[in-house]
Every structure is written in C-alpha cells, then in structure tokens.
C-alpha cells in the first residue's frame, strides 16, 4: 500500500542552558513568535510559530551536542523508515513508545520520522509505492 511523506520541519537541539533563553534567541533570529514556551511542562520543548512556512519548528533541550535535525512526517512511519533504511539510513532509536523513529543518514546526520500532524495528499507530500 502506498504511503506519503514530506518535510515536517526542524528541531533545534540545544545542549545545556535555559530553554527559555534558547527559544528567545531562535525566536528573534528567525522572526518567529514563541507559541508554546514549555510544551508538555517538562522544560524540554518550546515551539516556534512556523505556520506561515508550513513547518513545525521546535527548540529542544538535549544531553548530546547541539545540532539541528529534520523531521519527516508520514502517514505510515514504519513504511517510511523502511524506505529510508533501504536508501542507506540506519535506525538509531524508537523513543516514547515508538511515537517517532530516529534514523541516521549515510552522511551521519540524524533525523526523525514522525506521525503526520496534517492530512497528507498528492498536492502536499511525496507518494511512495
């Protein structure tokens, strides 16, 4: 069965420091308002307003070195992860009861395959057989 996927957005991973200060910097740097300063109440995620761009943009506190990673959303995360592994990616982790799958590209870049937040169709996503 065919599935769909597309770039959902990007996550700005920030090692150490204050989530609020990191979110404030990236909000001002990107010209995007902070829509949720502490999503989930764990002092780990802050969401920026990427809606004008059609993207989900988030600042996230992490315990690894700071980096930016992409999220690819799909209506079938298992099929999308399998497709990407067939292209050369490798699976790294399935955190939070497999709510998303962390992969690593052959280039060493980590990214996530996440469940879609919006309805995907031919006009807004890639279709994979």
SULUR-V542757 format. One record per backbone hydrogen bond with DSSP energy under -1.0 kcal/mol. CO is the residue of the C=O (numbers start at 1). NH is the residue of the N-H. E is the energy in kcal/mol with one decimal. If there is no record, write none. Layout:
co = {CO	CO}
nh = {NH	NH}
e = {E	E}
This chain:
co = {3	4	5	6	8	9	10	11	12	13	14	18	19	20	21	22	23	24	25	26	27	33	36	38	44	45	46	47	47	48	50	50	56	57	58	59	60	67	69	70	71	71	72	73	74	76	77	78	79	80	81	82	84	85	90	93	95	101	102	102	103	104	105	109	111	112	113	114	121	121	126	128}
nh = {128	75	126	73	56	71	58	69	60	67	62	22	23	24	25	26	27	28	29	30	32	49	47	41	61	39	59	35	36	50	53	55	10	48	12	46	14	13	11	112	8	9	114	6	116	80	81	82	83	84	85	86	89	88	104	102	99	113	92	93	111	90	108	105	103	72	101	74	124	125	5	3}
e = {-3.3	-1.5	-2.9	-2.4	-2.5	-2.3	-1.6	-2.4	-2.6	-1.1	-1.9	-2.3	-3.0	-2.5	-2.3	-2.5	-2.6	-2.2	-3.0	-2.3	-1.9	-2.8	-2.4	-2.2	-2.6	-1.7	-3.2	-2.1	-1.6	-1.5	-1.4	-2.2	-1.3	-2.9	-3.3	-2.5	-3.2	-2.5	-3.2	-2.2	-2.8	-1.3	-2.5	-1.9	-1.6	-2.4	-2.5	-2.3	-2.2	-2.3	-2.5	-2.2	-2.4	-1.4	-2.2	-2.7	-1.4	-2.5	-3.2	-1.3	-2.3	-2.2	-2.4	-3.2	-3.2	-3.0	-2.2	-2.2	-1.7	-1.2	-1.9	-2.3}
